[in-house]
Amino acid sequence: SLLRKPNPGMHLKSLPVVGGTFLNSLMVGDKESDRIQVEGLKTLLLSGSYEVNIQDDVCVSRQELCDKISKYLNNLLDLS
């Protein structure tokens, strides 16, 4: 299904509802197949149930995930 990750169907379906674009969007997942390769869409992965390749977008705790989301949103607001 195009609605299953790593396909962007869920995001494409939601964009008209929220009036958004992929530019500066953020997606959170918990496994490698959750990395959706779409320009403008940033992915953060929460390490835990599945093995993930440790990269800058991998968080090892919920607190780290919240911190990275907060930092990402603050950076967006600074650009406005």
C-alpha positions in Angstrom: 0.0 0.0 0.0 1.2 3.5 -0.7 0.0 4.4 2.8 2.7 2.2 4.4 6.1 3.5 5.1 8.6 4.1 3.5 6.1 5.3 0.8 4.9 8.9 1.4 1.1 8.1 1.0 0.1 9.0 4.6 1.9 12.3 4.3 0.4 13.1 0.8 -3.0 12.3 2.1 -2.7 14.5 5.1 -1.2 17.6 3.4 -4.5 19.0 2.1 -6.1 18.4 5.5 -3.5 20.4 7.4 -2.7 22.8 4.6 0.9 22.0 4.7 3.8 20.9 2.5 6.7 18.5 2.9 9.0 21.5 3.3 10.1 21.6 6.9 7.8 18.7 7.9 8.9 16.2 10.5 8.2 12.5 10.7 8.9 10.3 13.8 9.4 6.5 13.5 11.1 3.7 15.2 12.7 1.5 12.5 14.9 1.9 9.4 12.0 1.5 7.0 10.3 4.6 8.5 12.9 6.8 6.8 10.9 8.4 4.0 13.1 9.8 1.3 11.2 12.9 0.3 12.8 16.3 -0.1 11.8 18.7 2.7 10.7 15.9 5.1 13.0 15.3 8.1 12.9 12.0 9.9 13.7 11.3 13.5 13.9 7.7 14.8 13.4 6.6 18.3 15.7 3.6 19.1 14.1 0.8 21.0 12.1 -2.1 19.7 14.0 -2.3 16.3 17.6 -2.2 15.4 18.5 1.1 13.7 21.7 2.5 12.3 22.9 5.2 14.7 22.9 8.5 12.9 22.2 12.1 13.8 18.5 11.5 13.4 18.3 8.6 15.9 17.2 9.3 19.5 18.0 6.9 22.3 15.3 8.2 24.7 12.0 9.9 24.6 13.6 12.9 26.3 16.2 13.1 23.5 13.4 12.9 20.9 11.5 15.7 22.6 14.7 17.8 22.8 15.4 17.3 19.0 11.9 18.1 18.1 12.0 21.3 20.2 15.4 22.3 18.7 14.0 21.6 15.2 10.9 23.8 15.8 13.0 26.6 17.4 15.3 26.6 14.3 12.2 26.9 12.0 10.9 29.8 14.0 14.3 31.6 13.9 14.2 31.4 10.1 10.8 33.1 9.8 
